[in-house]
Amino acid sequence: AQSVTQLDSHVSVSEGTPVLLRCNYSSSYSPSLFWYVQHPNKGLQLLLKYTSAATLVKGINGFEAEFKKSETSFHLTKPSAHMSDAAEYFCVVTSTKRYSTLTFGKGTMLLVSP
Amino acid sequence: NAGVTQTPKFQVLKTGQSMTLQCAQDMNHEYMSWYRQDPGMGLRLIHYSVGAGITDQGEVPNGYNVSRSTTEDFPLRLLSAAPSQTSVYFCASSTDSQETQYFGPGTRLLVL
């Protein structure tokens, strides 16, 4: 069994300030973890993924996430928000077992004000 | 290289009608899946397939059927539409679940 909890449904930041989107997970197997972003009325795009290599993962557009097994967390960060970062972000867990299914968190809406 | 395509983009149905949502990919991916997205619920897995002729149920399969006769196509059938099936439907494909999922643009369905 696996599950994902995104701890904030909405996060508001000012442009140029740091971004933190929080994600906790549970998994019966070794997890693979992802962050996807969805801009309004668009499909989903991969930001970054963790698949048991380095625990600090760098993604596109300056985002990164750190896998912390002891805390079962995979928080997404960015040092300086940009207006174009405003979107909905989904934390996703699957296992390293072949052909396992993906479980999505409920999403965090990031609002960026000028 | 079109990636993942979905048709139609929008559809309005009456309760009890049936329809098929089309999904196709041209990346030779084995793993394909259907999700529905509802406000505040994230994406929930309806059905998935790990290759031609192989399908399995996800978290919310009731009211939906799938088949996978070719690697490229993975249609989703609504047997008798209900208002609870009003949602945005996304198809995705990849080489496996641990790899990047490529999502289609979505189909917005309204059931009256």
Interface residues (C-beta under 8 A of the other chain):
Chain A: S9 S32 F34 Y36 K42 G43 L44 Q45 L46 K49 T51 F90 T94 S95 T96 R98 Y99 S100 T101 L102 T103 F104 G105 K106 G107
Chain B: Y31 S33 Y35 G40 M41 G42 L43 R44 L45 Y48 V50 G58 F90 A92 D96 S97 Q98 T100 Q101 F103 G104 P105 G106
